[in-house]
Amino acid sequence: MKSFKFISIAFLLTVMLNNSWAQAPKMPMDETKTKFLYSDVIQTPGLPADLFNRCIENFINKFYVNPTEATSTRDKESGQIICKHRFKIYNVDKDGKLDMTKASNIINYVLTINFKDGRYKFTLTDFNVKAASALPLEKWINDPLHDAHLKQIDEFAKDLIKQLKKAMLQPAAVKKEEW
């Protein structure tokens, strides 16, 4: 009887641990709770908008393989840069590890960066599956089959934001032309 209780407790603990590992991350949503939205306003008193523009251009040129294709808007005067790009997500094998041999889906997203003197704002949103018709990822929220996919998307978003914030602290040098 004691061994039955021990086996039952061990089984329950295993199930609980596996379920907690496989759970989807709590991804930030907009105020209507209908879209994933990563956004922040960073205050940097005293830094001019043209410095932010150089930092953002430097970030885009390093982060994206084809920066011209990734950016749909680069408007220095209005202080707005919009990137529309994509990344791959992968399936998880039966052991819970990413199967990097074949992409599961391609995820489109939009990164908008606005900048003014003393502050900049980034917004990362409009995540959807690249297909014949766009499938918003928010439909995956309560589907346990997509928890691993949502985790990959959350990790990608957090990494992009981390790299953007780091790039904003490292302004590109201004090259002076000699005539």
C-alpha positions as CSV (number, residue, x, y, z in Angstrom):
1,M,0.0,0.0,0.0
2,K,2.9,2.4,0.8
3,S,4.5,1.7,-2.6
4,F,1.2,2.5,-4.3
5,K,1.0,5.9,-2.5
6,F,4.7,6.6,-3.3
7,I,4.1,5.7,-7.0
8,S,0.9,7.9,-7.1
9,I,2.8,10.9,-5.5
10,A,5.7,10.4,-7.9
11,F,3.4,10.3,-10.9
12,L,1.5,13.4,-9.8
13,L,4.8,15.3,-9.3
14,T,6.0,14.2,-12.7
15,V,2.8,15.4,-14.4
16,M,2.9,18.7,-12.5
17,L,6.5,19.4,-13.4
18,N,6.0,18.4,-17.1
19,N,3.0,20.7,-17.3
20,S,4.7,23.6,-15.7
21,W,7.7,23.2,-18.1
22,A,5.4,23.0,-21.2
23,Q,3.2,26.0,-20.3
24,A,3.1,28.9,-22.6
25,P,4.8,32.1,-21.4
26,K,2.7,35.0,-20.2
27,M,3.2,37.2,-23.2
28,P,2.3,40.9,-22.9
29,M,-1.0,42.0,-24.5
30,D,-2.4,45.3,-25.6
31,E,-5.1,47.1,-23.5
32,T,-7.9,45.3,-25.3
33,K,-6.3,41.9,-24.6
34,T,-6.5,40.9,-28.3
35,K,-2.9,41.4,-29.5
36,F,0.5,40.5,-28.3
37,L,2.4,43.8,-27.7
38,Y,5.9,44.4,-26.4
39,S,6.3,48.1,-25.9
40,D,8.3,50.6,-23.8
41,V,9.3,54.2,-23.7
42,I,12.9,54.9,-22.7
43,Q,13.7,58.3,-21.3
44,T,17.2,59.5,-22.0
45,P,17.3,63.2,-21.1
46,G,19.7,65.3,-23.2
47,L,20.2,62.9,-26.1
48,P,19.1,64.3,-29.5
49,A,16.8,62.6,-31.9
50,D,19.6,62.4,-34.6
51,L,21.7,60.3,-32.2
52,F,18.8,57.9,-31.8
53,N,18.4,57.7,-35.5
54,R,22.1,56.7,-35.9
55,C,21.8,54.1,-33.1
56,I,18.7,52.6,-34.7
57,E,20.2,52.5,-38.2
58,N,23.3,50.8,-36.7
59,F,21.0,48.2,-34.9
60,I,19.0,47.5,-38.1
61,N,22.2,47.0,-40.1
62,K,23.5,44.5,-37.6
63,F,20.3,42.7,-36.6
64,Y,18.9,42.1,-40.1
65,V,20.6,40.3,-42.9
66,N,18.9,42.5,-45.5
67,P,18.2,45.8,-43.7
68,T,16.7,47.5,-46.8
69,E,14.1,44.7,-47.2
70,A,13.3,44.6,-43.5
71,T,12.5,48.3,-43.1
72,S,9.3,49.6,-44.8
73,T,9.7,53.1,-43.3
74,R,12.8,55.1,-42.4
75,D,11.6,58.7,-41.7
76,K,14.3,60.7,-39.9
77,E,12.2,63.9,-40.0
78,S,9.1,62.4,-38.3
79,G,11.3,60.2,-36.1
80,Q,9.8,56.8,-37.1
81,I,11.3,53.6,-38.4
82,I,9.1,50.6,-39.1
83,C,10.5,47.1,-39.7
84,K,8.3,44.3,-41.1
85,H,10.2,41.1,-40.9
86,R,9.9,37.4,-40.0
87,F,11.7,34.6,-38.2
88,K,11.4,30.8,-38.0
89,I,10.0,28.7,-35.2
90,Y,10.5,25.0,-34.7
91,N,8.6,22.0,-33.4
92,V,9.6,20.2,-30.2
93,D,10.5,16.6,-30.3
94,K,9.1,14.0,-27.9
95,D,11.9,14.7,-25.4
96,G,11.0,18.4,-25.2
97,K,13.9,19.6,-27.3
98,L,13.7,21.9,-30.3
99,D,13.9,20.0,-33.6
100,M,16.1,22.4,-35.6
101,T,16.1,20.2,-38.7
102,K,12.9,21.7,-40.1
103,A,11.0,24.9,-39.4
104,S,7.5,24.6,-38.1
105,N,6.3,28.0,-39.2
106,I,7.5,31.4,-40.3
107,I,6.3,34.2,-38.0
108,N,5.8,37.8,-39.4
109,Y,6.0,40.8,-37.0
110,V,6.2,44.6,-37.0
111,L,8.7,46.6,-35.1
112,T,8.0,50.3,-34.8
113,I,10.6,52.6,-33.3
114,N,9.7,56.3,-32.7
115,F,12.3,58.7,-31.4
116,K,12.4,62.4,-30.3
117,D,14.9,64.4,-28.3
118,G,15.3,62.8,-25.0
119,R,13.3,59.6,-25.5
120,Y,12.5,56.7,-27.8
121,K,9.7,54.2,-28.0
122,F,9.6,50.7,-29.5
123,T,6.5,48.6,-30.2
124,L,6.8,45.0,-31.3
125,T,3.4,43.6,-32.4
126,D,1.3,42.2,-35.3
127,F,2.7,38.6,-34.9
128,N,1.1,36.2,-37.4
129,V,1.9,33.0,-39.2
130,K,3.0,33.4,-42.7
131,A,0.5,31.5,-44.9
132,A,-2.0,32.1,-47.7
133,S,-3.9,34.1,-45.2
134,A,-2.4,35.6,-42.1
135,L,-3.2,33.7,-38.9
136,P,-2.9,35.9,-35.8
137,L,-0.8,34.1,-33.1
138,E,-3.2,35.2,-30.4
139,K,-5.4,32.3,-31.5
140,W,-2.7,30.0,-30.1
141,I,-3.0,31.3,-26.5
142,N,-5.2,28.5,-25.1
143,D,-3.9,25.7,-27.3
144,P,-1.3,23.5,-25.5
145,L,0.0,22.2,-28.9
146,H,1.5,25.7,-29.5
147,D,3.0,26.4,-26.0
148,A,6.5,25.6,-27.3
149,H,5.9,27.9,-30.3
150,L,4.7,30.8,-28.1
151,K,7.8,30.3,-25.9
152,Q,10.1,30.6,-28.9
153,I,8.2,33.8,-30.0
154,D,8.5,35.3,-26.5
155,E,12.2,34.5,-26.4
156,F,12.7,36.0,-29.9
157,A,10.9,39.2,-28.8
158,K,12.8,39.6,-25.6
159,D,16.1,39.0,-27.4
160,L,15.3,41.6,-30.1
161,I,14.4,44.1,-27.4
162,K,17.5,43.4,-25.4
163,Q,19.7,43.9,-28.5
164,L,17.8,47.1,-29.4
165,K,18.3,48.6,-26.0
166,K,21.9,47.7,-26.0
167,A,22.4,49.3,-29.5
168,M,20.7,52.5,-28.3
169,L,23.5,52.9,-25.7
170,Q,26.2,52.6,-28.4
171,P,25.9,55.4,-31.0
172,A,27.6,54.9,-34.3
173,A,30.5,57.2,-35.0
174,V,29.8,60.1,-37.4
175,K,32.1,59.9,-40.4
176,K,33.3,63.3,-41.5
177,E,34.0,63.8,-45.2
178,E,37.2,65.5,-46.2
179,W,37.2,67.7,-49.2
